[in-house]
Amino acid sequence: MLDISRSARRSSWWLDQEATLFFRTKKSGPRSYLQIVENHWRDGRPQQTVLATVGRLDHLQAHGRIDALLTSGARFAQKLLLLSEHQKHHLPVLRTRPWGAPRVFEKLWQETGCAAVLGEVLRDRRCELAVERAVFLTALQRLLAPGSDRAAERWKDDYVVQGVSELQLHHLYRARGWLGQPLPDAAQQGSTKLVPRCTEDVIEEHLFARQRDLFTEVEVVFFDTTSLYFQGHGGESLGP
């Protein structure tokens, strides 16, 4: 049973602007009792007044009376009322989508020049789709959740990625196909019939040129031949 203390009756339950209410437990032998306490300032010093002893803590918890008390009080608190209505499923379900990782990689995409280089390569092309956004989406998806282009098209709906909401699967196919598209014969210098130069090679070369000032000039190039071997006659040069 709720026990109202004498001091609470004398205070007439009037709280000034500096007073705060809180719950606390008080031990009495092996038992703990839940109390409602008012904390306020008087003569420049904090003073606490027990307004009510709600009951034995174990009994209140066993019968769910604390939850009922807080739920009843939540009607008069705007923030808690919102949480209470959400728990009762009276509010529409909100959809949550992560945005942290896309923001980080978007910043890196811009600072490394990937977006600018794609813009330069696409400057003279009339594209009906956002190729740069499609390439970024597939690159981001490969970093966070590696999978196919079809998986990337579904994956984008679970994250907040700028400028990709209108992209469809065939857009991703076209963008990826453009990256692997062979260049005209006039631009195939230095390539082989087995591996022709493609659009992605031009992009890599542009990115290298943008960062080349970090190395001043190229004097030595190291090439990893761990997985390569040559078979046949000769030996005077590297390969036939």
Short mmCIF file of the C-alpha atoms (twelve columns), coordinates in Angstrom:
data_MODEL
# 
_entry.id   MODEL 
# 
loop_
_atom_site.group_PDB 
_atom_site.id 
_atom_site.type_symbol 
_atom_site.label_atom_id 
_atom_site.label_alt_id 
_atom_site.label_comp_id 
_atom_site.label_asym_id 
_atom_site.label_seq_id 
_atom_site.Cartn_x 
_atom_site.Cartn_y 
_atom_site.Cartn_z 
_atom_site.pdbx_PDB_model_num 
ATOM 1   C CA . MET A 1   0.000  0.000   0.000   1 
ATOM 2   C CA . LEU A 2   1.195  3.506   -0.822  1 
ATOM 3   C CA . ASP A 3   2.338  5.292   2.347   1 
ATOM 4   C CA . ILE A 4   2.347  9.121   2.191   1 
ATOM 5   C CA . SER A 5   4.817  10.589  4.667   1 
ATOM 6   C CA . ARG A 6   3.894  13.425  7.034   1 
ATOM 7   C CA . SER A 7   6.405  15.765  5.442   1 
ATOM 8   C CA . ALA A 8   4.790  15.157  2.064   1 
ATOM 9   C CA . ARG A 9   1.386  16.116  3.456   1 
ATOM 10  C CA . ARG A 10  2.794  19.339  4.903   1 
ATOM 11  C CA . SER A 11  4.363  20.252  1.552   1 
ATOM 12  C CA . SER A 12  0.936  19.935  -0.178  1 
ATOM 13  C CA . TRP A 13  2.796  18.294  -3.077  1 
ATOM 14  C CA . TRP A 14  3.829  21.745  -4.345  1 
ATOM 15  C CA . LEU A 15  7.134  21.582  -6.226  1 
ATOM 16  C CA . ASP A 16  9.191  24.649  -7.093  1 
ATOM 17  C CA . GLN A 17  11.104 24.953  -10.339 1 
ATOM 18  C CA . GLU A 18  14.367 23.701  -8.815  1 
ATOM 19  C CA . ALA A 19  12.849 20.585  -7.223  1 
ATOM 20  C CA . THR A 20  13.346 17.177  -8.830  1 
ATOM 21  C CA . LEU A 21  11.679 13.830  -8.207  1 
ATOM 22  C CA . PHE A 22  13.324 10.441  -8.352  1 
ATOM 23  C CA . PHE A 23  12.987 6.861   -7.136  1 
ATOM 24  C CA . ARG A 24  15.285 5.308   -4.563  1 
ATOM 25  C CA . THR A 25  15.363 2.137   -2.497  1 
ATOM 26  C CA . LYS A 26  15.664 1.949   1.276   1 
ATOM 27  C CA . LYS A 27  16.868 -1.142  3.062   1 
ATOM 28  C CA . SER A 28  14.964 -2.358  6.101   1 
ATOM 29  C CA . GLY A 29  16.476 -5.586  7.307   1 
ATOM 30  C CA . PRO A 30  16.546 -8.094  4.444   1 
ATOM 31  C CA . ARG A 31  13.917 -6.182  2.480   1 
ATOM 32  C CA . SER A 32  14.146 -3.189  0.128   1 
ATOM 33  C CA . TYR A 33  11.402 -0.599  -0.232  1 
ATOM 34  C CA . LEU A 34  10.834 1.713   -3.183  1 
ATOM 35  C CA . GLN A 35  10.404 5.392   -2.337  1 
ATOM 36  C CA . ILE A 36  9.533  8.549   -4.251  1 
ATOM 37  C CA . VAL A 37  11.851 11.338  -3.125  1 
ATOM 38  C CA . GLU A 38  11.821 15.072  -3.748  1 
ATOM 39  C CA . ASN A 39  15.159 16.828  -3.945  1 
ATOM 40  C CA . HIS A 40  15.119 20.606  -3.539  1 
ATOM 41  C CA . TRP A 41  17.271 23.480  -2.303  1 
ATOM 42  C CA . ARG A 42  16.551 25.175  1.006   1 
ATOM 43  C CA . ASP A 43  18.728 27.911  2.499   1 
ATOM 44  C CA . GLY A 44  21.399 27.193  -0.080  1 
ATOM 45  C CA . ARG A 45  21.627 23.501  0.791   1 
ATOM 46  C CA . PRO A 46  20.119 20.418  -0.901  1 
ATOM 47  C CA . GLN A 47  17.403 18.682  1.066   1 
ATOM 48  C CA . GLN A 48  15.560 15.462  0.314   1 
ATOM 49  C CA . THR A 49  12.024 14.698  1.372   1 
ATOM 50  C CA . VAL A 50  10.410 11.278  1.110   1 
ATOM 51  C CA . LEU A 51  7.043  11.876  -0.515  1 
ATOM 52  C CA . ALA A 52  5.859  8.281   -0.583  1 
ATOM 53  C CA . THR A 53  6.913  4.717   0.118   1 
ATOM 54  C CA . VAL A 54  5.433  2.741   -2.740  1 
ATOM 55  C CA . GLY A 55  5.988  -0.725  -1.253  1 
ATOM 56  C CA . ARG A 56  8.359  -3.683  -1.118  1 
ATOM 57  C CA . LEU A 57  10.535 -3.718  -4.200  1 
ATOM 58  C CA . ASP A 58  10.370 -7.490  -4.759  1 
ATOM 59  C CA . HIS A 59  6.554  -7.506  -4.569  1 
ATOM 60  C CA . LEU A 60  6.279  -4.539  -6.952  1 
ATOM 61  C CA . GLN A 61  8.583  -6.185  -9.465  1 
ATOM 62  C CA . ALA A 62  6.862  -9.565  -9.211  1 
ATOM 63  C CA . HIS A 63  3.407  -8.124  -9.955  1 
ATOM 64  C CA . GLY A 64  4.544  -5.620  -12.614 1 
ATOM 65  C CA . ARG A 65  3.339  -2.641  -10.578 1 
ATOM 66  C CA . ILE A 66  6.427  -0.527  -11.336 1 
ATOM 67  C CA . ASP A 67  5.794  -0.860  -15.054 1 
ATOM 68  C CA . ALA A 68  2.141  0.052   -14.538 1 
ATOM 69  C CA . LEU A 69  3.092  3.095   -12.447 1 
ATOM 70  C CA . LEU A 70  5.581  4.366   -15.034 1 
ATOM 71  C CA . THR A 71  3.173  3.732   -17.896 1 
ATOM 72  C CA . SER A 72  0.476  5.707   -16.108 1 
ATOM 73  C CA . GLY A 73  2.842  8.594   -15.434 1 
ATOM 74  C CA . ALA A 74  4.130  8.543   -18.994 1 
ATOM 75  C CA . ARG A 75  0.809  10.009  -20.145 1 
ATOM 76  C CA . PHE A 76  1.919  13.352  -18.718 1 
ATOM 77  C CA . ALA A 77  5.461  13.296  -20.143 1 
ATOM 78  C CA . GLN A 78  5.728  14.058  -23.854 1 
ATOM 79  C CA . LYS A 79  8.916  12.087  -24.545 1 
ATOM 80  C CA . LEU A 80  7.965  9.028   -22.513 1 
ATOM 81  C CA . LEU A 81  4.485  9.079   -23.992 1 
ATOM 82  C CA . LEU A 82  6.020  8.736   -27.435 1 
ATOM 83  C CA . LEU A 83  8.050  5.693   -26.341 1 
ATOM 84  C CA . SER A 84  5.034  4.158   -24.663 1 
ATOM 85  C CA . GLU A 85  2.872  4.567   -27.765 1 
ATOM 86  C CA . HIS A 86  5.639  3.017   -29.864 1 
ATOM 87  C CA . GLN A 87  5.780  -0.036  -27.565 1 
ATOM 88  C CA . LYS A 88  2.027  -0.461  -27.933 1 
ATOM 89  C CA . HIS A 89  2.421  -0.389  -31.740 1 
ATOM 90  C CA . HIS A 90  0.210  2.677   -31.931 1 
ATOM 91  C CA . LEU A 91  2.806  4.535   -34.004 1 
ATOM 92  C CA . PRO A 92  3.820  3.759   -37.582 1 
ATOM 93  C CA . VAL A 93  6.936  1.643   -37.897 1 
ATOM 94  C CA . LEU A 94  9.915  3.727   -38.934 1 
ATOM 95  C CA . ARG A 95  12.557 2.319   -41.251 1 
ATOM 96  C CA . THR A 96  16.170 2.694   -40.206 1 
ATOM 97  C CA . ARG A 97  19.068 2.644   -42.657 1 
ATOM 98  C CA . PRO A 98  22.807 2.932   -41.878 1 
ATOM 99  C CA . TRP A 99  24.583 5.904   -43.411 1 
ATOM 100 C CA . GLY A 100 27.987 6.053   -41.668 1 
ATOM 101 C CA . ALA A 101 30.029 3.830   -43.994 1 
ATOM 102 C CA . PRO A 102 28.639 5.404   -47.205 1 
ATOM 103 C CA . ARG A 103 29.495 8.871   -45.865 1 
ATOM 104 C CA . VAL A 104 33.090 7.834   -45.110 1 
ATOM 105 C CA . PHE A 105 33.689 6.190   -48.481 1 
ATOM 106 C CA . GLU A 106 31.919 9.043   -50.284 1 
ATOM 107 C CA . LYS A 107 34.482 11.404  -48.758 1 
ATOM 108 C CA . LEU A 108 37.348 9.148   -49.850 1 
ATOM 109 C CA . TRP A 109 35.786 8.830   -53.314 1 
ATOM 110 C CA . GLN A 110 35.887 12.594  -53.697 1 
ATOM 111 C CA . GLU A 111 39.314 13.223  -52.126 1 
ATOM 112 C CA . THR A 112 41.108 10.533  -54.145 1 
ATOM 113 C CA . GLY A 113 39.740 12.025  -57.360 1 
ATOM 114 C CA . CYS A 114 37.636 9.045   -58.440 1 
ATOM 115 C CA . ALA A 115 34.531 11.156  -58.978 1 
ATOM 116 C CA . ALA A 116 36.471 13.868  -60.831 1 
ATOM 117 C CA . VAL A 117 38.251 11.397  -63.119 1 
ATOM 118 C CA . LEU A 118 35.003 9.670   -64.036 1 
ATOM 119 C CA . GLY A 119 33.575 13.094  -64.842 1 
ATOM 120 C CA . GLU A 120 36.525 13.822  -67.143 1 
ATOM 121 C CA . VAL A 121 36.258 10.491  -68.971 1 
ATOM 122 C CA . LEU A 122 32.496 10.915  -69.366 1 
ATOM 123 C CA . ARG A 123 32.670 14.547  -70.434 1 
ATOM 124 C CA . ASP A 124 32.164 13.945  -74.145 1 
ATOM 125 C CA . ARG A 125 29.610 11.170  -73.714 1 
ATOM 126 C CA . ARG A 126 25.878 11.731  -73.587 1 
ATOM 127 C CA . CYS A 127 24.690 9.439   -70.820 1 
ATOM 128 C CA . GLU A 128 21.102 9.033   -69.748 1 
ATOM 129 C CA . LEU A 129 22.076 7.449   -66.456 1 
ATOM 130 C CA . ALA A 130 24.279 8.556   -63.556 1 
ATOM 131 C CA . VAL A 131 27.304 6.449   -64.495 1 
ATOM 132 C CA . GLU A 132 29.517 7.854   -61.752 1 
ATOM 133 C CA . ARG A 133 26.879 7.028   -59.118 1 
ATOM 134 C CA . ALA A 134 26.426 3.532   -60.524 1 
ATOM 135 C CA . VAL A 135 30.176 2.872   -60.431 1 
ATOM 136 C CA . PHE A 136 30.403 4.258   -56.896 1 
ATOM 137 C CA . LEU A 137 27.491 2.099   -55.737 1 
ATOM 138 C CA . THR A 138 29.010 -1.104  -57.081 1 
ATOM 139 C CA . ALA A 139 32.429 -0.227  -55.635 1 
ATOM 140 C CA . LEU A 140 30.891 0.580   -52.244 1 
ATOM 141 C CA . GLN A 141 28.858 -2.619  -52.215 1 
ATOM 142 C CA . ARG A 142 31.964 -4.666  -53.022 1 
ATOM 143 C CA . LEU A 143 33.709 -3.086  -50.032 1 
ATOM 144 C CA . LEU A 144 30.906 -3.546  -47.500 1 
ATOM 145 C CA . ALA A 145 29.007 -6.611  -48.700 1 
ATOM 146 C CA . PRO A 146 30.733 -8.253  -51.697 1 
ATOM 147 C CA . GLY A 147 28.311 -9.658  -54.227 1 
ATOM 148 C CA . SER A 148 26.980 -9.413  -57.759 1 
ATOM 149 C CA . ASP A 149 25.426 -6.393  -59.462 1 
ATOM 150 C CA . ARG A 150 22.017 -7.913  -58.777 1 
ATOM 151 C CA . ALA A 151 22.902 -8.082  -55.084 1 
ATOM 152 C CA . ALA A 152 24.099 -4.466  -55.211 1 
ATOM 153 C CA . GLU A 153 20.770 -3.320  -56.657 1 
ATOM 154 C CA . ARG A 154 18.948 -4.855  -53.668 1 
ATOM 155 C CA . TRP A 155 21.619 -3.835  -51.157 1 
ATOM 156 C CA . LYS A 156 21.358 -0.107  -51.934 1 
ATOM 157 C CA . ASP A 157 17.854 0.051   -50.430 1 
ATOM 158 C CA . ASP A 158 19.249 -0.859  -47.004 1 
ATOM 159 C CA . TYR A 159 21.751 2.038   -46.871 1 
ATOM 160 C CA . VAL A 160 21.635 5.803   -47.285 1 
ATOM 161 C CA . VAL A 161 23.738 6.412   -50.393 1 
ATOM 162 C CA . GLN A 162 23.476 9.763   -52.120 1 
ATOM 163 C CA . GLY A 163 22.174 9.803   -55.673 1 
ATOM 164 C CA . VAL A 164 21.471 6.078   -56.156 1 
ATOM 165 C CA . SER A 165 17.768 5.795   -55.374 1 
ATOM 166 C CA . GLU A 166 16.770 5.892   -59.062 1 
ATOM 167 C CA . LEU A 167 19.369 3.358   -60.213 1 
ATOM 168 C CA . GLN A 168 18.051 0.022   -61.441 1 
ATOM 169 C CA . LEU A 169 19.768 -3.259  -62.195 1 
ATOM 170 C CA . HIS A 170 20.205 -2.592  -65.914 1 
ATOM 171 C CA . HIS A 171 21.940 0.702   -65.044 1 
ATOM 172 C CA . LEU A 172 24.517 -1.185  -63.021 1 
ATOM 173 C CA . TYR A 173 25.016 -3.678  -65.849 1 
ATOM 174 C CA . ARG A 174 25.572 -0.862  -68.338 1 
ATOM 175 C CA . ALA A 175 28.003 0.992   -66.074 1 
ATOM 176 C CA . ARG A 176 30.059 -2.118  -65.375 1 
ATOM 177 C CA . GLY A 177 30.004 -3.007  -69.067 1 
ATOM 178 C CA . TRP A 178 31.286 0.471   -69.908 1 
ATOM 179 C CA . LEU A 179 34.255 0.008   -67.562 1 
ATOM 180 C CA . GLY A 180 35.270 -3.148  -69.420 1 
ATOM 181 C CA . GLN A 181 34.585 -1.792  -72.897 1 
ATOM 182 C CA . PRO A 182 37.704 -2.055  -75.159 1 
ATOM 183 C CA . LEU A 183 39.101 1.212   -76.502 1 
ATOM 184 C CA . PRO A 184 39.335 1.976   -80.238 1 
ATOM 185 C CA . ASP A 185 42.297 0.537   -82.135 1 
ATOM 186 C CA . ALA A 186 44.069 3.917   -82.109 1 
ATOM 187 C CA . ALA A 187 44.179 3.793   -78.304 1 
ATOM 188 C CA . GLN A 188 45.478 0.229   -78.007 1 
ATOM 189 C CA . GLN A 189 49.170 1.120   -77.918 1 
ATOM 190 C CA . GLY A 190 51.033 -0.979  -75.369 1 
ATOM 191 C CA . SER A 191 48.265 -3.570  -75.141 1 
ATOM 192 C CA . THR A 192 48.072 -7.164  -76.323 1 
ATOM 193 C CA . LYS A 193 45.431 -9.054  -78.236 1 
ATOM 194 C CA . LEU A 194 44.861 -11.147 -75.124 1 
ATOM 195 C CA . VAL A 195 44.253 -8.166  -72.838 1 
ATOM 196 C CA . PRO A 196 43.112 -5.053  -74.741 1 
ATOM 197 C CA . ARG A 197 43.055 -1.643  -73.116 1 
ATOM 198 C CA . CYS A 198 39.642 -0.787  -71.699 1 
ATOM 199 C CA . THR A 199 37.894 2.209   -70.185 1 
ATOM 200 C CA . GLU A 200 38.997 1.203   -66.703 1 
ATOM 201 C CA . ASP A 201 42.639 1.414   -67.845 1 
ATOM 202 C CA . VAL A 202 42.100 5.034   -68.874 1 
ATOM 203 C CA . ILE A 203 40.539 5.766   -65.455 1 
ATOM 204 C CA . GLU A 204 43.486 4.167   -63.651 1 
ATOM 205 C CA . GLU A 205 45.944 6.167   -65.743 1 
ATOM 206 C CA . HIS A 206 44.126 9.413   -64.963 1 
ATOM 207 C CA . LEU A 207 44.103 8.613   -61.250 1 
ATOM 208 C CA . PHE A 208 47.808 7.852   -61.372 1 
ATOM 209 C CA . ALA A 209 48.496 11.140  -63.155 1 
ATOM 210 C CA . ARG A 210 46.574 13.072  -60.471 1 
ATOM 211 C CA . GLN A 211 48.674 11.530  -57.703 1 
ATOM 212 C CA . ARG A 212 51.974 11.430  -59.571 1 
ATOM 213 C CA . ASP A 213 53.279 14.579  -57.878 1 
ATOM 214 C CA . LEU A 214 53.588 12.514  -54.708 1 
ATOM 215 C CA . PHE A 215 56.474 10.625  -56.360 1 
ATOM 216 C CA . THR A 216 57.836 13.492  -58.527 1 
ATOM 217 C CA . GLU A 217 58.696 11.099  -61.363 1 
ATOM 218 C CA . VAL A 218 58.738 7.389   -61.961 1 
ATOM 219 C CA . GLU A 219 62.231 5.875   -62.098 1 
ATOM 220 C CA . VAL A 220 61.732 2.287   -60.943 1 
ATOM 221 C CA . VAL A 221 58.690 0.058   -61.340 1 
ATOM 222 C CA . PHE A 222 58.425 -3.201  -59.394 1 
ATOM 223 C CA . PHE A 223 56.329 -5.916  -60.987 1 
ATOM 224 C CA . ASP A 224 55.216 -8.970  -59.020 1 
ATOM 225 C CA . THR A 225 55.864 -12.106 -61.103 1 
ATOM 226 C CA . THR A 226 54.979 -14.589 -58.363 1 
ATOM 227 C CA . SER A 227 52.123 -16.150 -60.326 1 
ATOM 228 C CA . LEU A 228 53.749 -15.809 -63.794 1 
ATOM 229 C CA . TYR A 229 56.052 -18.167 -65.626 1 
ATOM 230 C CA . PHE A 230 57.522 -18.433 -69.111 1 
ATOM 231 C CA . GLN A 231 58.061 -21.562 -71.114 1 
ATOM 232 C CA . GLY A 232 59.993 -21.980 -74.356 1 
ATOM 233 C CA . HIS A 233 63.320 -21.194 -75.956 1 
ATOM 234 C CA . GLY A 234 65.393 -18.114 -75.421 1 
ATOM 235 C CA . GLY A 235 66.088 -16.392 -72.135 1 
ATOM 236 C CA . GLU A 236 67.866 -13.361 -73.531 1 
ATOM 237 C CA . SER A 237 64.916 -11.131 -72.585 1 
ATOM 238 C CA . LEU A 238 61.929 -11.257 -70.292 1 
ATOM 239 C CA . GLY A 239 59.580 -13.510 -72.230 1 
ATOM 240 C CA . PRO A 240 59.508 -14.334 -75.933 1 
# 
